[in-house]
Amino acid sequence: PLTGMKTDTGEIELNFFYAEEMDIKTSSGDVSGILQSQMTVIPETSTGSINIHHDVYGGKGTCRVTTSSGDISIRLSLEPR
């Protein structure tokens, strides 16, 4: 099942988040957070910066993150699963 989050001007923060498939969209807010498991992250921003920690990549899930002017910053939880 797909987990979706969308906002026009607000920020989205993931706090030890887990989902098999994610689709996250915001127009002018930042997207940041900590994932509980590895997955393929597909970030897209027009004017913001992208900082995806290399430990995030792997696993079977997919996380699509789209923002027009916000920054994207995602890392993997260091706590045991």
C-alpha positions in Angstrom: 0.0 0.0 0.0 1.1 3.5 -0.8 1.5 6.1 2.0 1.0 9.6 0.7 1.7 13.0 2.3 1.0 16.4 0.6 1.1 20.0 1.7 1.4 23.3 -0.3 3.5 25.5 2.1 4.2 23.4 5.1 7.2 21.3 6.0 7.0 17.5 6.3 9.1 15.8 9.0 9.4 12.0 9.2 10.2 10.7 12.7 11.4 7.1 12.6 9.0 6.5 9.7 8.3 3.2 8.0 6.2 2.4 4.9 6.7 0.1 2.0 5.9 2.8 -0.6 5.9 6.6 0.1 4.9 9.6 -2.1 5.7 12.9 -0.4 4.9 16.3 -2.0 5.2 19.9 -1.0 5.4 23.1 -3.0 7.5 25.3 -0.7 8.3 23.3 2.4 11.3 21.3 3.4 11.1 17.5 3.8 13.3 15.9 6.4 13.4 12.9 8.7 14.6 9.6 9.8 13.5 6.3 8.2 13.4 3.0 10.1 14.5 0.9 7.1 16.5 1.2 3.9 14.7 2.0 0.7 15.2 3.6 -2.7 14.7 7.4 -2.3 13.9 9.4 -5.4 14.3 13.1 -4.5 13.3 16.0 -6.8 13.6 19.7 -6.0 13.8 22.7 -8.3 15.8 25.2 -6.1 16.4 23.3 -2.8 19.3 21.1 -1.7 19.2 17.3 -1.4 21.0 15.5 1.4 20.2 11.7 1.5 22.6 9.8 3.7 24.1 6.8 1.8 23.0 4.4 4.5 19.4 5.0 3.4 19.7 3.3 0.1 18.8 -0.4 -0.2 15.8 -2.5 0.7 12.7 -3.1 -1.4 10.6 0.0 -0.7 10.5 3.3 -2.7 10.2 6.8 -1.3 9.4 9.6 -3.9 10.0 13.1 -2.5 9.0 16.1 -4.6 9.3 19.8 -3.6 9.6 23.0 -5.7 11.6 25.2 -3.4 12.3 23.2 -0.3 15.3 21.2 0.9 15.2 17.4 1.2 17.2 15.7 4.0 16.7 12.1 5.0 18.8 9.6 7.0 18.4 6.1 8.4 17.7 5.4 12.1 20.7 4.1 13.9 18.5 2.3 16.5 17.8 -1.4 16.2 14.8 -2.5 14.2 
